[in-house]
């Protein structure tokens, strides 16, 4: 059962479980789709400041695990830079996915804790960056 506040309560327990859907952005951030965000984007585009934007957007991927923000970001970067993973993804396709980042850290542990910038750098180095 979902309440108005977005909390869930199971029928066997009266204790609410906290869930998240579209959490609000911090006040220090500007949403790209907002009027201000569109103005900033247009300005950057007009001044040739979006050279890396389009290759990155072509590779956009939603993280498969809540704590995979770092690994998924690296996968987007690797695919945008056209780094060959030197192994197949599915069928004949050679394409990065998070499971390919199997050096420096145990991915099962990453699912629980995420990664640090140091581990991010280690994973990138293992992939040739």
C-alpha positions as CSV (number, residue, x, y, z in Angstrom):
1,X,0.0,0.0,0.0
2,X,1.5,3.3,-1.0
3,X,0.6,6.4,1.0
4,X,0.4,10.0,-0.1
5,X,3.9,10.7,1.2
6,X,5.4,7.9,-0.9
7,X,6.0,5.6,2.1
8,X,5.0,2.0,1.9
9,X,3.4,-0.1,4.6
10,X,3.0,-3.8,4.3
11,X,-0.3,-5.4,5.2
12,X,1.5,-7.5,7.9
13,X,3.4,-4.6,9.4
14,X,2.2,-1.1,10.4
15,X,5.8,0.2,10.3
16,X,6.3,2.4,7.2
17,X,9.2,1.6,4.9
18,X,10.9,4.6,3.3
19,X,11.1,4.7,-0.4
20,X,12.3,7.2,-3.0
21,X,10.9,8.4,-6.2
22,X,12.3,11.5,-7.9
23,X,14.0,13.0,-4.9
24,X,14.2,16.8,-5.1
25,X,17.5,18.3,-6.2
26,X,19.6,20.3,-3.8
27,X,19.2,24.1,-4.0
28,X,22.7,24.3,-5.3
29,X,21.9,22.4,-8.5
30,X,20.0,23.4,-11.6
31,X,17.8,20.8,-13.5
32,X,18.7,20.6,-17.2
33,X,15.1,20.6,-18.1
34,X,14.3,23.8,-16.1
35,X,14.1,27.2,-17.8
36,X,17.4,28.1,-16.2
37,X,19.0,24.8,-17.2
38,X,17.9,25.2,-20.8
39,X,19.3,28.7,-20.8
40,X,22.7,27.4,-19.5
41,X,22.6,24.6,-22.0
42,X,21.9,27.0,-24.9
43,X,24.7,29.3,-23.9
44,X,27.1,26.4,-23.7
45,X,26.0,25.1,-27.1
46,X,26.3,28.5,-28.7
47,X,29.8,29.0,-27.3
48,X,31.0,25.5,-28.5
49,X,31.2,24.3,-24.9
50,X,29.4,21.0,-25.4
51,X,32.0,19.0,-27.3
52,X,31.9,16.1,-24.8
53,X,28.2,16.3,-24.1
54,X,26.9,14.5,-27.2
55,X,29.2,11.4,-27.1
56,X,28.3,11.0,-23.4
57,X,24.6,11.4,-23.9
58,X,24.7,8.7,-26.7
59,X,26.0,6.3,-24.0
60,X,23.7,7.3,-21.2
61,X,22.9,4.4,-18.9
62,X,20.8,4.0,-15.8
63,X,22.8,2.3,-13.0
64,X,21.7,-1.3,-12.3
65,X,22.3,-1.1,-8.6
66,X,21.6,1.8,-6.1
67,X,25.3,2.0,-5.2
68,X,26.6,1.7,-8.8
69,X,26.8,5.4,-9.5
70,X,30.6,5.3,-9.8
71,X,30.8,2.1,-12.0
72,X,27.9,3.2,-14.2
73,X,29.5,6.6,-14.7
74,X,32.8,4.9,-15.7
75,X,30.9,2.6,-18.1
76,X,29.3,5.7,-19.8
77,X,32.8,7.3,-20.1
78,X,34.5,4.2,-21.5
79,X,31.8,3.7,-24.1
80,X,31.7,7.4,-25.0
81,X,35.5,7.3,-25.5
82,X,35.1,4.2,-27.6
83,X,37.5,2.1,-25.4
84,X,37.4,-1.5,-26.6
85,X,36.7,-3.8,-23.7
86,X,38.5,-6.6,-25.7
87,X,35.8,-9.1,-24.9
88,X,32.2,-9.6,-25.9
89,X,29.2,-8.2,-24.1
90,X,26.3,-9.9,-25.9
91,X,26.6,-11.9,-29.1
92,X,29.3,-10.4,-31.2
93,X,29.1,-6.9,-29.5
94,X,32.1,-5.6,-27.5
95,X,30.6,-3.0,-25.2
96,X,31.2,-2.1,-21.6
97,X,28.8,-2.9,-18.8
98,X,29.4,-2.7,-15.0
99,X,30.2,-6.5,-14.7
100,X,33.3,-5.8,-16.8
101,X,34.8,-3.7,-14.1
102,X,36.1,-6.6,-12.1
103,X,39.4,-5.4,-10.9
104,X,40.5,-3.4,-7.8
105,X,37.3,-4.2,-5.9
106,X,34.7,-7.0,-5.5
107,X,31.5,-5.9,-7.3
108,X,29.4,-7.6,-4.6
109,X,30.9,-5.3,-2.1
110,X,30.4,-2.3,-4.4
111,X,26.6,-3.2,-4.4
112,X,26.7,-2.6,-0.6
113,X,29.1,0.4,-0.3
114,X,29.7,2.1,-3.6
115,X,33.2,3.2,-4.5
116,X,35.6,5.9,-3.6
117,X,37.3,8.2,-6.1
118,X,40.5,6.3,-5.6
119,X,38.8,3.0,-6.6
120,X,37.1,4.8,-9.5
121,X,40.6,5.8,-10.7
122,X,41.9,2.3,-10.2
123,X,39.0,0.8,-12.2
124,X,39.6,3.4,-15.0
125,X,43.3,2.5,-15.1
126,X,42.5,-1.2,-15.4
127,X,40.5,-0.4,-18.5
128,X,43.3,1.5,-20.1
129,X,42.4,5.1,-19.1
